[in-house]
C-alpha cells in the first residue's frame, strides 16, 4: 500500500514541521511514513487525517477504497 502523505503535504504547501505541529505526530515520523520507511498505526493515521483535514482513506492508495 502506497502512502500519499508526501503528496498531500505538497498540495497543502506544508513542511514536515508544520504538519507535525498540526497533527501532533513527530516530524521524523511523518517523514518516515511519507517515504515508506514505516507504516503508521491506525491511531496515528487518525491524528494525521484530523490535523490535515483529510479523510484517512486520502492518506493511502488502495484498490479497496
PyMOL commands that set and color helices and strands:
alter all, ss='L'
color gray80, all
select helices_A, chain A and resi 5-11+16-23+27-34+42-52+56-59
alter helices_A, ss='H'
color red, helices_A
select strands_A, chain A and resi 2-3+60-61
alter strands_A, ss='S'
color yellow, strands_A
deselect
rebuild
show_as cartoon
